[in-house]
Amino acid sequence: MEFSEKLKKLRNERNISQAKLAADIHISRSAVAKWENGLGLPGDESLKLLADYFGITIGELIPNKSNEEILVSKNRTIDQQKKVIISFAAGCAIGLFILGFIFIKPLRESLVQLALGVICVLLGIFNMRGNISSIHWYNRRKVTKENQKAYCTFIGLGTLTVGAAVIAGAVVQALGHMAASGLLIGVGVLVGLIFILYAQFKYNRGLF
């Protein structure tokens, strides 16, 4: 079990919040959140405080610190990638809005759909690459390491399908085919949700 998972488990077993743990060992709550999200490791002094607090040894709390440091480094890279992709998606959405408003009159009414579709497509591609930290971070701990790749693939595929359907629907709507646009978006969203729900219930053992 990774340090982040063990710390969260120990805290939940005592039924205490991140804020209380932080206050009890005189650190910030954000530090505890960072440790539990796998984005940082406590220093030697904090490790000792944590071990004493939970009544275990440092070796039990973090058996192999060097391996944990590698995992933290990977998680930080993924977190940075997520921020870049979100920023890029936001930039694309803004660019589409500006270009559409200025140059493409029929698409003006569909710009919100286009922006949403682009964001979903980009996130879908990002997630299919196995970046689990960007999807359902609030409950991803239920997904085992063996199932992470499959989970990411189905969640990403679902998000990608929804995004592609929204973009296609926006274009069809701009061409004046409202009924076809609604049908296209409806079918795409339905298929995408099927992929997402399948992943949630099969690999995450439930929606939440």
C-alpha positions in Angstrom: 0.0 0.0 0.0 1.3 3.4 -1.0 2.0 6.0 1.8 -0.9 8.2 0.6 -3.3 5.3 0.8 -2.0 4.2 4.2 -2.2 7.7 5.7 -5.8 8.1 4.4 -6.8 4.7 5.8 -5.2 5.4 9.2 -7.0 8.8 9.4 -10.4 7.3 8.4 -10.0 4.5 10.9 -9.8 7.1 13.6 -12.6 9.0 12.0 -10.7 12.3 12.0 -10.6 15.0 9.4 -7.6 16.3 7.5 -8.0 19.5 9.4 -7.9 17.8 12.8 -4.9 15.7 11.9 -3.1 18.8 10.8 -3.9 20.7 13.9 -2.9 17.8 16.2 0.6 17.5 14.7 0.9 21.2 14.1 1.1 21.3 10.3 -1.2 22.8 7.6 -4.3 21.0 6.3 -3.0 21.6 2.7 0.1 19.5 3.6 -2.1 16.6 4.7 -4.2 16.9 1.5 -1.0 16.9 -0.6 0.3 13.8 1.1 -3.0 11.9 0.7 -3.2 12.9 -3.0 0.3 11.5 -3.6 1.7 14.9 -4.5 4.2 15.2 -1.6 5.9 13.4 1.2 6.4 14.5 4.8 9.9 15.4 6.0 11.6 13.3 8.6 10.2 15.3 11.5 6.7 15.1 10.2 7.1 11.4 9.6 8.0 10.8 13.2 5.1 12.9 14.4 2.7 10.9 12.2 4.1 7.6 13.3 3.8 8.6 17.0 0.3 9.9 16.4 -0.9 6.7 15.0 1.1 4.5 17.3 3.2 2.8 14.6 6.8 2.8 13.4 8.1 5.0 10.6 8.9 1.7 8.7 5.3 0.6 9.0 4.1 4.0 7.8 6.4 4.3 4.9 8.4 1.1 4.2 10.3 2.3 1.2 10.7 6.1 1.0 12.8 6.0 -2.2 10.0 4.2 -4.1 7.5 6.7 -2.6 9.6 9.6 -3.9 9.4 8.1 -7.4 5.6 7.8 -7.2 5.3 11.3 -5.9 7.4 12.6 -8.8 5.1 10.8 -11.3 2.0 12.1 -9.6 3.4 15.6 -9.8 4.1 15.2 -13.5 0.5 14.0 -14.1 -0.8 16.8 -12.0 1.2 19.3 -14.1 0.0 17.6 -17.3 -3.6 18.0 -16.1 -3.2 21.7 -15.5 -1.6 22.2 -18.9 -4.4 20.3 -20.7 -7.1 22.2 -18.9 -5.3 25.5 -19.7 -5.0 24.4 -23.3 -8.7 23.4 -23.5 -9.7 26.7 -22.0 -7.5 28.5 -24.6 -9.1 26.5 -27.4 -12.6 27.3 -26.1 -11.8 31.0 -25.9 -10.2 30.9 -29.4 -13.3 29.2 -30.9 -15.5 31.7 -29.3 -13.6 34.7 -30.7 -13.1 33.2 -34.2 -16.7 32.0 -34.5 -18.1 35.3 -33.3 -16.0 37.3 -35.8 -15.8 35.1 -38.9 -18.5 32.4 -38.8 -21.9 33.8 -38.4 -23.9 30.4 -38.5 -21.7 29.0 -35.6 -22.3 31.9 -33.2 -25.2 30.2 -31.6 -23.2 27.0 -31.2 -20.0 28.3 -29.7 -20.7 27.1 -26.2 -21.4 23.6 -27.5 -18.2 23.6 -29.5 -16.1 24.8 -26.6 -17.6 22.1 -24.3 -17.1 19.5 -27.0 -13.4 20.4 -27.4 -12.8 20.3 -23.7 -14.4 16.8 -23.4 -12.4 15.5 -26.4 -9.1 16.7 -24.9 -9.9 15.3 -21.5 -10.9 12.1 -23.0 -7.7 11.7 -24.9 -5.7 12.7 -21.7 -7.6 10.1 -19.6 -7.2 7.3 -22.2 -3.4 7.7 -21.8 -3.8 6.4 -18.2 -3.7 9.6 -16.3 -6.0 8.5 -13.5 -5.5 11.5 -11.3 -7.5 13.6 -13.7 -10.7 11.6 -13.4 -12.8 11.0 -10.4 -10.0 11.9 -8.1 -12.5 11.9 -5.2 -13.0 8.1 -5.4 -10.2 6.7 -7.5 -8.7 4.9 -4.6 -11.3 2.1 -5.1 -9.7 1.2 -8.4 -6.9 -1.3 -8.1 -3.6 -0.8 -9.8 -4.3 -3.8 -12.1 -7.6 -2.2 -13.3 -6.4 1.4 -13.6 -5.5 1.1 -17.3 -8.9 -0.4 -18.2 -10.7 2.1 -16.0 -8.9 5.1 -17.6 -9.6 3.7 -21.1 -13.3 3.4 -20.6 -13.7 6.7 -18.8 -11.6 8.5 -21.4 -13.5 6.8 -24.3 -16.8 7.8 -22.7 -15.6 11.4 -22.3 -14.2 11.5 -25.8 -17.5 10.1 -27.3 -19.5 12.8 -25.5 -17.2 15.5 -26.7 -17.2 14.3 -30.3 -21.0 14.1 -30.3 -21.3 17.6 -28.9 -19.0 19.1 -31.6 -20.7 17.2 -34.4 -24.1 18.3 -33.1 -23.0 21.9 -33.0 -21.8 21.8 -36.6 -25.0 20.1 -37.8 -27.1 22.7 -35.8 -25.1 25.5 -37.5 -26.1 24.0 -40.9 -29.8 24.3 -39.9 -30.6 20.7 -39.0 -31.9 21.1 -35.5 -33.6 17.7 -35.2 -30.5 15.8 -36.5 -28.3 17.8 -34.2 -30.4 16.9 -31.1 -30.5 13.2 -32.1 -26.7 13.1 -32.7 -25.9 14.7 -29.4 -28.4 12.5 -27.5 -27.0 9.2 -29.0 -23.4 10.3 -28.4 -24.0 11.3 -24.8 -25.9 8.1 -24.1 -23.1 6.0 -25.5 -20.5 8.0 -23.6 -22.4 7.6 -20.4 -22.6 3.8 -20.9 -18.8 3.6 -21.2 -18.4 5.8 -18.1 -21.0 3.9 -16.0 -19.5 0.6 -17.1 -16.1 1.7 -15.8 -17.5 3.1 -12.6 -19.4 0.0 -11.6 -17.0 -2.6 -12.9 -13.7 -1.1 -11.7 -14.7 1.4 -9.1 -17.3 -0.9 -7.5 -20.0 1.7 -7.7 -20.8 5.2 -8.9 -19.4 6.8 -5.8 
